Amino acid sequence: MLNKNLKENKFKRAIVSPFRGVVKLISKKAYITYQYKYITHHKLNWNNPTRYTEKLQVLRLYQYPKNDLVSKCAGRVGVREYLKEKGYEELLIKSYGVYDKFEDIDFNKLPNSFVMKCSHGCAMNYICYDKSKIDLISLKKKFNKWLKTNYGKKTVELHYSKIKPQIIIEELLLENNKLPIEYKIHVFNGVAKSLYVVTNRGSDIRYNNYYIDWTNFDGSQFNGWKKTDYPLDKPVNFDKMVKISEDLASPFPFVRVDLYNINGKIYFSEMTFTPAKGTLILDDDKCDFEMGEWLKI
């Protein structure tokens, strides 16, 4: 059963939206407190956080903005250096270049398909399946807007604000001519405890939540997302994926490590420190407390 708190009060949103920027400037703590209550319908306890989503707010505002390694690993360029330092260069997706400006990109030298990503935030990506169909004028406008966006300031995830805005272009990974399955492993104080698996991205996208032993963790399904109608097979080398995730996450109280596994070959995708800004609405509210017990801050 979906959490009843998923229903949004659109009238209330329309009333408060014009004032969000002002509140951010006056007090980021006040903004996060209100945002958390508005989205999750729970009061945020700063003094004694017990929920997973509450503790993410503490990390979001007080700890992660002060941690330069968090900013490095949250960035799509910096995290590649981190993986090399940790001895995992073989997990990196092939890079075709890193650019400070869109105008610096020579599209003639790129393959027919690729992925373009901004380094300093989320949801600033472009997947190219056929280079001949690119509208360079609109694409340039889009990326120039993204490069000028202070994503950390916009979302009050200030660890992003330290990341240099750049464009990185990588190989487009496909699995059976589709975007590959994503394995998003949640690591709490160095120990992988749960994950969710994303399938059918780009079409009928689905999200399956599991404990790290691959038993169902359906109550941690969030934001109204649906799981598949069939069970998913655990990768044969899943234990290796868990070990990699725990090693990469070892310096941090919490991080989600995203991996691909294509025909047994593991690829690194990204590290996310405050998923959905920590404002998640779990199907079963008890899971918020269960996950909160895993996280020591």
N, C-alpha and C positions, 0 to 999 in steps of 0.2 A: 504494500500500500504506500502511495506517495505521501510524503510529509505535507500536512495541511498548510505549512508555512510557505509553500512555494507560491501561493497566490499573492500577487502584488497589488497594492493599492495605487492604481495609476493616477488617481486624483491627487493623492498625497505626494507622489513623485513629482507631478507637475508643479505643485506649490513650492516644494523645497529645492528643486533643481537650480533655479537662478541664484541661490545663496550658497551653493556648495563651494564655489571658488573662494568666497569671502571667509567661510569657516575654515578652510584649509590654511589660509594665510594667518588667521588669528590664532588657531590652535589645531595642530595636526592630531593631537590626542582627542580633542572634542569631535573632530571630523570622523576619526576611526570609530569612536564610541557610538556615534549616531549611525554611521554606515553599517556597523555590525548589527545594531539593534534593528535597523530598518530592513536589512536583508534576511537575517537569521531569525528575527523575532525574539532573540534572547538578550538579556542585559549582560553587558561585558563587565566581568569582575577583574579589574586590573590588579587589585591587591592580593587576591587569592584565586588565580585562574586554575580551573580544573578541566575544562573542556579542551580538546585538541584545537578547536577553532579559536578559543580564547588565547591559548599559549602561542599560536601563530601570530596573533596581534602583538603580543609582547616582543616576539622575535622581529616582527615587521617594523615596529616603531623604535625599539630601544637597543636591540642587539645587532641585527644584520646591517643596518646603515653604518655602523662603526667598524665593521669587519671587511677589510680590503679583499680578503680571499673570497668572501661571499660575492662581492661585486665582480671579481675576476671570473669566478665560475658561473655566475649568472649571465655573463656576456658570451656571445657565440664565438667571438674571436679569442678572448682570454681563456675560455675553458679548454680550448685546443692546446694551449701551452700547458695548462694544468695536467691534462692527460699525458702529454709527453713527459712531463716531470715525474709522473707516477708510473711511467713505464707502459702506458696503454696506447701508444701511438697507432698500433695496428687496428684499433677500434674506430679510428677517425674516418669519417666519410671524406672521400677525395674532394679537395678544394681546388677551384679554378681561379681563385684570387680574392683579395680583400681590397676594398676601394673606399676612399674617403668621400668621393663624389660620384654621382651617377655618370657624369660626363667622362669619367676616366675609363669606363668599361668599353672594351672593344668587343662588341657582340659577334663580329666576324670570326673571332678566335674561339668562341664558345661552341660546345657541341650542340646538337639539335635540341636536347632536353637538359634541364638543370633546375636548381632551386636557388632563388635569391632571398636572402634574409637580412634584416637589419640586426645589428649586433647588440642593441641596447634596450630591447623590450620584447614583448610578446605580440603575436598576431600581426606582425609586420613582415609578411612573407609573400612570395610570388612563385608559384609552380609553373614552369614552362614545359609543356609536353611537345611543342612544335615551334621552333624558333621563327619560322616563316610567318607565323600568325601573331607575332607580338606587335602591339600598338605602342611604339616607343615613346610617343608624345604623352599618352596617358600614364604609361608606366613611369616615365621620368617625373611627372607631376606627383604621382603617388609616393615615390621614394624620396623625393625632395621634401615633401611634407613630413614624412616619417623621420627623416634625418634631422629635421628641425624640432621634433617633438622631444621634450624632456619627459620621458615615460615615467621615471621615478616620481617626479613632481606631480604628474597627471594622476597617477594611481595611488600616491602616497606609499610607494614601495621604494624608499629612498636609496636602497642599495643599487638600484638601476641607474641613478643619477650620476654615479661615478664612472659609468661605462662610456667610452668614446663611441659616438655614433658612426658606424661604418656599415658598408654592405659587404657581405660575404656570399660568394657563389659556390655552391657545392653540387656534386653529382646527384642526380635524381635516382633514388633507389626505388625499384619496383619489385613486386613479388607476384608472379603469375599475372603480369601486366596491370597490377593494381598497386596502390600505395600499401606499403608493408604494415603488418601488425606491429603495434607499439606496446611495449611492456614498461609500465610506469611504476617503479619500485620505491616504496616509502621506507626510508631509513631513519630510525629514531635512535639518537645517541650511539650511532655506529652499528645498530642492529636492524636488519631488514625485517619488518613485521607484516607488511601487507603490500598489495599492488592492485592496479587495475589494468586490464588489457583492452586496447582500442582496436576494433576491427571495422572493416568496410568504410574507412574514412574516404570521404568524397562521394559516397552514395548513401546507403542506409547505415549510418554510423551507429555502433553499439559499444557499450562499456561493461565489462565483466569484472566484478570485484572479488578478490581472493585474499585469504590469509596467506602468509608466505609459504605454507605447506600445501598450497593449492586447494584447500577446502574453501567452500563458498563463504564470502563475507558480504552477503547481499545487503545487510543493513547499512553498510558504509557507502552504498550507491548514493550519488548526490545530484542535486539540482534537476531532478526529474529525468535523468538519463536512463535509457533502457538497455538491458542486457540482451544477449543473443537468445534465440529459442532453442539452442543446442549447446551442449557442453564443449568447452575448448580443451584441446590437448596441451598438456604442459610440454615445453620444449625438452628434448633429451638432455641438453646441456644447461638446464635451468639453474642448477646449483652453481655453475660457473658464473652465470649472470648475477646471481645473488652475491657471490663473493666479490665480484667486480664492483657492484653497487656499494657494498659495505666499505670496501677499500676507498673508493672515491669520496664517500660521505663521512669518513672517519673524523675529519676535523670539525664537524658541524653538529649542533643539537638535532637539527632536522633538515633533510633535503629529499626531494623526489628525483630519482635518477631514471632517465628515460633511455631505453635501449630498443634496438631492433634485433631480430634473429632470423636471418634469411638463409634457408638451407643449412642451418648449423653455424653460419658465420655471424658473429655478434658485432653490431655497430653501435656506436654511441650517438645519441641524439642531443640531449641537453640535461641540465640540472635546474630544478625549480625549487626555490626556497620558501615561497609563500604562495602556494597554489590558489588561484582565484582570490588572491588577497586574503586568504584564510576565511572568507565569508561563504563557507559551504553549508548547504542545507542537506543533511544526511537523511536518508529514508527512515532510519531508526535512530532516534535521538540518543539512545543508550550507547551507540557506537562512538558518539562524540566524546563521551566520558571514558569509554574503553581506550580509545586512541590517546586521550589525554593522559591516561596513566602510563602510557609508553614513553611519553615525552618529558624529560627532565630539563628544566631551564633554570 
